[in-house]
Amino acid sequence: MKSIFTFAVILLLLSVSTISFAQENTRERGRGVYMELFGNGLGYSFNYDQRFDKRFDGLGFKAGLSYFAIDGNSVATLPVGLNYLLGKNGKYFEMGAGATFLRAEDSTNAFAVGDSRSVGTGTVGHMIFGYRREPEEGGFLFRASMTPLFGQGTFFPFWFGISLGYAF
C-alpha cells in the first residue's frame, strides 16, 4: 500500500513540475493518467484516459486498476468505460458509462475445512457526469464527477469521485 501511495505522490509532483516548464503545445490528442479517489474504482484507482481522434474533446476511453487489503480481506477492481468530453480550451463536461470488474477475497475464516479463502467476483455498471480540467498544452489534470454505481442488487445514485493527474 505504501508503494502505491509513493507512486501517486511522485506522479503528482512530476505533473506539477511539468506545468512550470511547458513552453509549447506538442500534444496531438487528449490523453492522461490520474489517480481517482472513490469514483469508478470504488475506493481509489489509477487510470489511463485517451481520446480516439486527434483532438482534446469527443469520444474516448478509460481503464483503471486498484487493489486494497485490510485484515486479510482484499478487493481488486478494474474500471473500464467510454466517455465523451464537451467543451473547449481545457474545460470540459465529461459524461460516460462503463463497468467495474471486482474480485474480493476473504482469508479470515479460521473454521473453514481445506482452503480457508473465500473468493467472490462480480461486475457493477457505472456512469460519469462531471467536470474535467485538462489543459490543451498538457500538465495538471483535475476531475470532479458524480459516478452512479448500479448492478449486483445495488444502486448508489450519489457516488462521487475526484481525480488528480497529468495530461500529456
C-alpha positions in Angstrom: 0.0 0.0 0.0 2.9 2.4 0.8 4.4 1.8 -2.7 1.1 2.7 -4.4 0.9 5.9 -2.3 4.5 6.7 -3.1 3.8 6.2 -6.8 0.8 8.6 -6.6 2.8 11.3 -4.9 5.7 11.0 -7.4 3.2 11.2 -10.3 1.5 14.3 -8.8 4.9 16.0 -8.2 6.0 15.3 -11.8 2.8 16.7 -13.2 3.0 19.9 -11.1 6.7 20.4 -12.1 6.0 19.8 -15.7 3.3 22.6 -15.7 6.0 25.1 -14.8 8.3 24.2 -17.7 5.8 23.6 -20.5 6.6 26.1 -23.4 4.7 24.9 -26.4 1.8 22.6 -27.2 3.1 19.4 -28.7 0.1 17.2 -27.8 -1.8 15.6 -30.7 -4.8 14.3 -28.7 -6.1 14.3 -25.2 -4.6 11.6 -23.0 -3.7 11.4 -19.4 -3.1 9.4 -16.3 -4.7 10.2 -13.0 -5.5 8.8 -9.5 -9.2 8.8 -8.7 -10.4 8.8 -5.1 -13.7 7.0 -4.8 -15.4 7.1 -8.3 -15.5 4.1 -10.6 -12.7 2.2 -8.8 -14.8 2.4 -5.5 -12.0 3.3 -3.1 -9.4 4.6 -5.4 -7.9 3.7 -8.8 -5.0 4.6 -11.1 -6.4 5.3 -14.6 -5.3 5.9 -18.2 -7.6 8.0 -20.4 -7.4 8.8 -24.2 -9.5 10.3 -27.0 -10.0 8.1 -30.1 -9.5 11.0 -32.5 -6.6 13.5 -32.7 -8.4 16.1 -30.6 -8.9 17.1 -27.0 -12.7 16.7 -26.8 -15.0 14.0 -28.2 -15.2 10.2 -27.7 -12.5 8.4 -25.7 -11.9 5.5 -23.3 -10.5 5.0 -19.8 -9.1 2.0 -18.0 -8.0 1.7 -14.4 -6.8 -0.6 -11.7 -7.0 -0.6 -7.9 -6.2 -3.0 -5.1 -6.6 -2.7 -1.4 -6.3 -5.1 1.5 -7.3 -4.8 5.2 -7.0 -7.5 7.9 -6.9 -10.5 5.5 -9.6 -9.1 3.2 -8.7 -7.8 -0.3 -10.5 -6.2 -3.2 -9.2 -5.6 -6.7 -11.2 -3.5 -9.2 -10.8 -2.9 -12.9 -12.9 0.1 -14.1 -13.2 0.4 -17.9 -15.5 2.6 -19.9 -16.2 5.1 -22.7 -16.5 8.8 -22.1 -17.3 11.9 -24.1 -15.9 15.4 -23.4 -17.9 18.5 -24.4 -16.1 21.9 -24.2 -13.1 23.8 -25.3 -9.9 25.4 -24.0 -9.2 22.7 -21.5 -12.5 22.9 -19.6 -14.9 20.1 -20.3 -18.2 18.5 -19.2 -17.5 14.7 -19.1 -20.1 12.0 -19.5 -19.7 8.3 -19.9 -20.6 4.8 -18.9 -18.8 1.5 -18.3 -18.3 -1.4 -16.0 -16.1 -2.1 -12.9 -15.0 -5.7 -12.5 -14.5 -6.7 -8.9 -12.6 -9.6 -7.2 -12.8 -9.9 -3.5 -11.0 -12.4 -1.2 -11.6 -13.1 2.5 -8.9 -15.2 4.1 -10.1 -14.6 7.7 -12.4 -17.7 8.0 -10.5 -19.7 10.6 -13.1 -22.5 10.8 -13.1 -23.5 7.1 -12.1 -27.0 6.2 -9.4 -27.2 3.4 -8.9 -23.9 1.6 -9.7 -21.2 4.1 -10.2 -18.5 1.5 -13.5 -17.2 0.2 -13.3 -15.6 -3.2 -16.0 -13.6 -4.9 -16.2 -11.9 -8.3 -18.7 -9.5 -9.8 -19.4 -6.6 -12.1 -21.1 -3.3 -11.4 -22.1 -0.7 -14.0 -21.1 2.9 -13.7 -21.8 6.3 -15.2 -19.8 9.6 -15.2 -21.2 13.1 -15.1 -18.7 15.8 -14.2 -16.1 18.5 -14.8 -12.7 18.0 -16.2 -9.8 20.5 -16.4 -7.2 19.2 -18.9 -5.1 22.0 -20.4 -4.5 21.6 -24.2 -0.8 22.1 -23.7 -0.7 19.3 -21.1 0.1 19.4 -17.4 -2.1 19.1 -14.3 -5.4 17.2 -14.9 -8.3 17.6 -12.5 -11.6 15.8 -12.5 -14.7 16.0 -10.2 -17.7 13.9 -11.0 -20.8 12.2 -9.9 -20.4 8.5 -10.7 -23.6 6.5 -10.0 -23.0 2.7 -9.5 -25.5 0.0 -10.2 -25.8 -3.8 -10.5 -25.4 -6.9 -8.3 -28.6 -5.8 -6.5 -27.2 -2.3 -5.6 -27.8 1.2 -6.7 -25.8 4.2 -5.5 -27.1 7.2 -7.3 -24.9 9.7 -5.4 -21.4 8.2 -5.6 -18.7 10.8 -6.3 -15.1 10.8 -7.5 -12.3 13.3 -7.6 -9.1 12.9 -9.6 -5.7 14.4 -9.9 -3.2 13.6 -12.6 -1.1 14.5 -15.6 -2.3 15.2 -19.2 0.3 14.5 -21.9 
